[in-house]
Amino acid sequence: MTSADGFFYIFSAICVASAFMVIAARNPVHSVLFLILAFVNAAGLFMLLGAEFLALILIVVYVGAVAVLFLFVVMMLDVDFAVLKQGFLQYLPVGATVGAVVLIELILVVGGWTFAPATTRVLGSATPAGISNTAALGRILYTQYLYFFQAAGFVLLTAMIGSIVLTLQHKPGVKRQNINEQNLRDRKKAVTLRKVPSRAGL
């Protein structure tokens, strides 16, 4: 067994164990920490496969943003999980039915999975010499699929603007910044001179 095989078994075992602890841990903060551990080990598996771009994206996006955001939300909101678990037995039959249907679908998909001949040729083609995996992926993404990439960016921008507009609430009595008023003010409006008598306050 080579060193790559040993690292594969180590990363796989830790990833599976941490994924199980995500759903088995009673403390939600511990669940998020186990989720971060699972992401890190999955990134290690991607590195063993030679997909360093996917490994770094998994670290930067999921570990650096999503998992940390989950951790902050869980710690700051102080959610009472005991109240949320009161109706667990009530919805258990529905959840078990949905889980069984999803399991059957996964079995059917995995059992009927086949590779197209063109796909096997593409997977077997090596990366051009002198170009890393990340550079080859970026070259394809920003040349052949540039318009799709830009369209995905516009969709995300629209979703972000829509969420801001839907959650924006103007409360009365709250001071807001007025850029035009700040730019148009002069010395008379910005500075006020007052003559204060000796030993007297304002």
C-alpha positions in Angstrom: 0.0 0.0 0.0 1.4 3.4 -1.0 1.3 6.6 1.0 -1.5 7.9 -1.2 -3.6 4.9 -0.3 -2.9 5.4 3.3 -3.9 9.1 3.2 -7.1 8.1 1.3 -8.2 5.7 4.0 -7.4 8.2 6.7 -9.3 11.1 5.1 -12.2 8.8 4.2 -12.5 7.4 7.7 -12.4 10.8 9.4 -14.8 12.3 6.8 -17.4 9.5 7.4 -17.0 9.6 11.2 -17.3 13.4 11.3 -20.4 13.3 8.9 -22.0 10.8 11.3 -21.3 13.1 14.3 -22.9 16.0 12.5 -26.3 14.3 12.9 -25.5 12.5 16.1 -24.1 15.4 18.2 -26.6 16.9 20.7 -24.9 20.3 20.8 -25.5 22.2 17.5 -22.2 24.0 17.9 -20.4 20.7 18.0 -22.4 19.6 14.9 -21.1 22.7 12.9 -17.5 21.9 14.1 -17.8 18.3 12.9 -19.2 19.7 9.6 -16.0 21.8 9.2 -13.9 18.7 9.9 -15.8 16.8 7.2 -15.2 19.6 4.7 -11.5 19.7 5.4 -11.1 15.9 4.9 -13.2 16.0 1.7 -10.8 18.7 0.5 -7.9 16.3 1.3 -9.6 13.7 -0.9 -9.9 16.1 -3.7 -6.2 16.9 -3.4 -5.4 13.2 -3.7 -7.4 13.1 -6.9 -5.5 16.0 -8.4 -8.4 18.5 -8.3 -6.7 21.2 -6.3 -9.2 23.8 -7.5 -12.2 22.0 -6.0 -10.2 21.4 -2.8 -9.4 25.1 -2.4 -13.0 26.1 -3.3 -14.3 23.7 -0.6 -12.0 25.2 2.0 -12.6 28.9 1.0 -16.3 28.8 0.3 -17.7 26.1 2.6 -15.3 26.2 5.5 -14.5 29.9 5.4 -18.0 31.2 4.7 -20.9 28.8 5.1 -19.8 26.7 8.1 -18.5 29.8 10.0 -21.8 31.6 9.2 -23.7 28.6 10.6 -21.6 28.6 13.7 -22.1 32.3 14.3 -25.9 32.0 13.7 -26.2 29.1 16.0 -24.2 30.8 18.8 -25.8 34.2 18.5 -29.5 33.3 18.0 -29.6 31.1 21.1 -32.2 28.8 19.5 -34.2 26.6 22.0 -33.7 23.2 20.3 -35.8 21.5 23.0 -38.9 23.3 21.8 -38.1 22.4 18.2 -37.8 18.7 19.0 -41.2 18.5 20.7 -43.0 17.7 17.4 -40.4 15.2 16.2 -42.5 12.1 16.8 -45.5 13.7 15.2 -43.7 14.2 11.9 -41.7 11.0 12.1 -43.9 8.9 9.8 -43.9 11.5 7.1 -40.1 12.0 7.3 -39.6 8.2 7.2 -41.7 7.9 4.1 -39.9 10.7 2.3 -36.5 9.2 3.4 -37.5 5.8 2.0 -38.6 7.3 -1.3 -35.3 9.2 -1.6 -33.3 6.0 -0.8 -35.2 4.0 -3.4 -34.5 6.7 -6.0 -30.8 6.7 -5.1 -30.6 3.0 -5.5 -32.3 3.1 -8.9 -30.0 5.9 -10.0 -26.8 4.2 -8.8 -27.9 0.8 -10.2 -28.6 2.3 -13.7 -25.6 4.6 -13.9 -23.5 4.3 -17.0 -20.9 6.4 -18.6 -21.3 7.6 -22.2 -18.5 6.8 -24.5 -17.7 10.5 -25.1 -17.5 11.0 -21.4 -14.9 8.3 -20.9 -12.7 9.8 -23.6 -12.9 13.2 -22.0 -12.1 11.8 -18.6 -9.2 9.9 -20.0 -7.7 12.9 -21.7 -4.8 14.4 -19.8 -4.3 18.0 -18.9 -2.0 19.9 -21.4 1.6 20.0 -20.5 2.7 23.1 -18.6 -0.8 23.9 -17.4 -2.2 23.2 -14.0 -5.6 21.9 -13.3 -6.8 25.3 -12.0 -5.4 27.1 -15.1 -7.1 24.6 -17.5 -10.4 25.0 -15.7 -10.2 28.8 -15.7 -9.3 28.8 -19.4 -12.4 26.8 -20.3 -14.6 28.7 -17.8 -13.7 32.2 -19.1 -13.6 31.3 -22.8 -16.0 28.6 -23.8 -18.5 29.1 -21.0 -18.1 32.9 -20.4 -21.7 33.8 -21.1 -23.0 31.1 -18.9 -20.6 32.3 -16.1 -21.8 35.9 -16.5 -25.4 34.8 -16.5 -24.9 32.9 -13.3 -23.4 36.0 -11.8 -26.3 38.2 -12.8 -28.7 35.6 -11.3 -26.9 35.7 -8.0 -26.8 39.6 -8.1 -30.6 39.7 -8.7 -31.2 37.3 -5.8 -29.0 39.4 -3.5 -30.7 42.7 -4.4 -34.1 41.0 -4.0 -33.3 39.7 -0.6 -32.1 43.2 0.5 -35.3 44.8 -0.9 -37.6 42.3 0.8 -36.0 42.6 4.2 -35.4 46.3 4.2 -37.5 48.1 6.7 -37.5 51.9 7.4 -38.1 52.6 11.0 -39.3 56.0 12.1 -37.0 58.2 14.2 -33.8 56.6 12.9 -31.1 58.9 11.6 -29.9 58.0 8.1 -27.0 59.2 6.0 -27.9 61.7 3.2 -25.0 61.9 0.8 -26.4 64.9 -1.2 -26.9 66.9 2.0 -23.4 66.1 3.1 -21.9 67.1 -0.2 -23.9 70.4 -0.4 -23.1 71.7 3.1 -20.8 74.7 3.5 -18.9 76.2 6.3 -21.9 77.9 7.8 -23.8 74.6 8.2 -20.8 72.5 9.2 -19.3 74.8 11.9 -21.1 76.7 14.7 -19.3 79.2 16.8 -20.7 79.9 20.3 -19.4 82.2 22.9 -19.4 80.4 26.2 -19.3 82.6 29.4 -16.5 81.8 31.8 -17.2 78.9 34.2 -20.4 78.1 32.4 -21.3 75.1 30.2 -23.4 74.9 27.1 
